[in-house]
Each structure stands twice: as C-alpha cells, then as structure tokens.
Amino acid sequence: MSDTKNAPPGPGNIKISIDDDIAQGMYSNFQVAGSNETEFVLDFAYVQPHQMRGKVRARIILSPKHAKALAHILGERLRDFESRYGTITAPMPAQADDTGLPN
C-alpha cells in the first residue's frame, strides 16, 4: 500500500489506505449516471477525441444516501475551487445512446 491517511482515531476519523495502482488515478472525460430505487450507478469513461468511441474505465455503485453525500462534498469542492481559481464553464453535455457512449 502506498499511502495511508493518518487521522487520529476518534469519532468521524477513518483510517483509509490506497494501493499504488489506484493512487495513480484514471482520467475520465465522459460520465454517465443512472439510478433505480436502491442504488446509483456512476460510469466513468474516456472518449477518444474525433473518434466518438470510448470505454468505461470505472463503475461505482452507491446507495442513495452515499450518492447524496457525494453530491454534497463535490459541490463543496467545486465552490472552493471556483472561489480560488474562478468560475468553471461547464461543457455542453454529449448525447448518448443506450450504451452510455456519445452518438
């Protein structure tokens, strides 16, 4: 394991480790979210420029409560980022077919 978040033990502090291959991260330039009554499914893909084809690189499945917590923390990080670096202009969403990839 390459890294461990060293927070002192106590309420709300969880010790989390990360393997070296996961710590490298993975780039995604296309995301799809789906849901049903019990879960949210987030697909993270890389779509090759000018070829309009791509591949899902990661799929994360969350409970509704965890999806809401993710939305909250992501909103906080975006507000922090924009207060430091300026407003982010969101790209126009690509149209996807039932495979989740752009048409």
GINORVEN-V536485 format. One record per residue. N is the residue number from 1. PSI is psi as a letter, one per 40 degrees, with the letter a starting at -180 (none if undefined). OMEGA is omega in degrees with one decimal (* if undefined). NEAR is the number of other ideal C-beta (glycine too) atoms within 8 Angstrom. Layout:
BEGIN
n: [N | N]
psi: [PSI | PSI]
omega: [OMEGA | OMEGA]
near: [NEAR | NEAR]
END
This chain:
BEGIN
n: [1 | 2 | 3 | 4 | 5 | 6 | 7 | 8 | 9 | 10 | 11 | 12 | 13 | 14 | 15 | 16 | 17 | 18 | 19 | 20 | 21 | 22 | 23 | 24 | 25 | 26 | 27 | 28 | 29 | 30 | 31 | 32 | 33 | 34 | 35 | 36 | 37 | 38 | 39 | 40 | 41 | 42 | 43 | 44 | 45 | 46 | 47 | 48 | 49 | 50 | 51 | 52 | 53 | 54 | 55 | 56 | 57 | 58 | 59 | 60 | 61 | 62 | 63 | 64 | 65 | 66 | 67 | 68 | 69 | 70 | 71 | 72 | 73 | 74 | 75 | 76 | 77 | 78 | 79 | 80 | 81 | 82 | 83 | 84 | 85 | 86 | 87 | 88 | 89 | 90 | 91 | 92 | 93 | 94 | 95 | 96 | 97 | 98 | 99 | 100 | 101 | 102 | 103]
psi: [h | d | i | h | h | g | i | i | i | i | h | e | h | h | h | h | i | h | i | d | d | d | d | d | i | h | h | h | e | h | i | h | h | i | i | a | d | e | i | h | h | h | h | h | i | h | h | h | i | e | e | f | i | a | h | h | d | i | h | h | h | i | i | d | d | d | d | d | d | d | d | d | d | d | d | d | d | d | d | d | d | d | d | d | e | i | h | h | h | i | i | h | h | i | h | i | a | e | e | e | i | i | none]
omega: [-172.7 | -171.2 | 175.0 | 175.0 | -174.5 | 174.1 | 177.8 | 179.6 | 179.0 | -179.5 | 176.5 | 179.5 | -179.4 | 176.9 | -176.4 | 176.2 | 179.9 | 177.4 | -177.9 | -177.5 | 176.5 | -178.8 | 178.8 | -179.7 | 179.8 | -178.4 | 175.5 | 176.5 | 178.6 | -177.7 | 176.9 | 177.2 | 175.3 | 180.0 | 168.5 | -175.0 | -172.0 | -176.2 | 171.8 | 178.1 | 179.0 | 175.6 | 178.0 | -174.6 | 170.2 | 177.6 | -177.7 | -179.5 | 175.2 | 179.0 | 177.1 | 169.7 | -177.7 | -178.0 | 175.5 | -179.9 | 178.7 | 174.1 | 178.9 | 179.6 | -175.5 | 169.5 | 177.7 | 178.9 | 179.2 | 175.8 | 178.5 | 177.9 | 177.4 | 179.0 | -179.9 | -177.1 | 176.9 | 175.6 | 177.3 | -179.1 | 177.8 | 177.5 | 177.3 | -179.3 | -177.4 | 177.6 | 180.0 | -170.2 | -179.4 | -175.2 | 175.5 | 175.0 | -178.2 | 176.3 | 174.8 | 179.4 | 177.2 | 174.9 | -179.9 | 173.2 | -175.7 | 174.5 | -177.8 | -179.6 | -178.5 | 176.5 | *]
near: [7 | 6 | 7 | 8 | 7 | 5 | 7 | 5 | 5 | 5 | 3 | 4 | 8 | 5 | 9 | 6 | 8 | 10 | 8 | 8 | 5 | 7 | 9 | 6 | 5 | 7 | 5 | 10 | 6 | 12 | 8 | 9 | 8 | 7 | 8 | 5 | 2 | 5 | 9 | 12 | 11 | 11 | 12 | 12 | 15 | 10 | 13 | 8 | 4 | 4 | 6 | 9 | 7 | 11 | 6 | 9 | 8 | 8 | 8 | 7 | 7 | 11 | 8 | 10 | 6 | 9 | 11 | 8 | 8 | 9 | 8 | 8 | 8 | 8 | 8 | 8 | 8 | 9 | 8 | 8 | 9 | 10 | 5 | 5 | 4 | 4 | 4 | 7 | 4 | 4 | 4 | 4 | 4 | 8 | 6 | 10 | 7 | 4 | 5 | 9 | 12 | 9 | 7]
END
